[in-house]
Amino acid sequence: YRPVQFTLGQTAQAMHAVIDPHLRKINSRSRVGRSRVREVLRQIVTDGWPPDFEPDPERVAHWQAWLITNGIFTDDTQ
């Protein structure tokens, strides 16, 4: 067993791939808690990336800022 390491960029893309479609479904900008990060990464490792996923650079940048603001990553952990 070896843990999977995600970079800030990979984690931001994962949040974009998993959380953004969910927020669109419920037509909301509800708050996303820090605990969702672990769930999102587990889903990506288990199920893989969603088919035909194309990252939107603006959304990835949003999630990178969110991850830093919420203390999940620091500015120097790229």
C-alpha positions in Angstrom: 0.0 0.0 0.0 1.4 3.4 -1.0 -0.6 6.6 -0.5 -1.3 8.6 -3.6 0.2 12.1 -3.6 -1.7 14.9 -5.3 -0.2 18.3 -6.2 -2.0 21.5 -5.8 -2.8 21.6 -9.5 -4.1 18.0 -9.6 -6.2 18.6 -6.5 -7.7 21.7 -8.0 -8.6 19.8 -11.2 -10.1 17.0 -9.1 -12.3 19.5 -7.2 -13.3 21.1 -10.5 -14.1 17.7 -12.1 -16.2 16.4 -9.1 -17.6 19.4 -7.2 -18.5 21.8 -10.0 -20.9 19.3 -11.8 -22.5 18.7 -8.5 -23.0 22.4 -7.8 -24.5 22.8 -11.3 -27.0 20.0 -10.6 -28.3 21.6 -7.5 -28.1 25.1 -9.1 -26.3 26.4 -6.1 -23.1 27.9 -4.9 -23.4 26.2 -1.5 -20.3 26.2 0.7 -17.9 23.3 0.2 -16.2 22.1 3.3 -12.6 21.0 3.7 -13.8 17.4 4.3 -14.9 17.2 0.7 -11.3 17.3 -0.5 -10.5 13.8 0.8 -13.8 12.4 -0.7 -13.0 14.0 -4.1 -9.5 12.6 -4.2 -10.7 9.2 -3.1 -13.3 9.3 -5.9 -10.7 10.2 -8.5 -8.4 7.4 -7.3 -11.2 4.8 -7.2 -13.2 5.8 -10.3 -10.7 7.7 -12.4 -11.3 11.1 -14.1 -14.8 11.7 -15.5 -15.1 10.7 -19.2 -14.4 13.7 -21.5 -13.3 15.9 -18.6 -11.6 19.1 -20.0 -10.4 21.4 -17.2 -11.4 25.0 -17.4 -8.4 27.1 -16.4 -10.5 29.7 -14.6 -12.2 27.0 -12.4 -8.9 25.3 -11.7 -7.5 28.7 -10.6 -10.5 29.2 -8.4 -10.0 25.8 -6.7 -6.3 26.4 -6.3 -7.1 29.7 -4.5 -9.8 27.9 -2.4 -7.3 25.1 -1.4 -4.7 27.7 -0.3 -7.3 29.9 1.5 -8.6 26.9 3.4 -5.2 25.8 4.5 -5.2 22.5 2.6 -2.1 23.7 0.6 0.3 26.5 1.1 1.6 28.9 -1.5 4.9 27.1 -1.7 3.4 23.6 -2.2 2.9 23.5 -5.9 
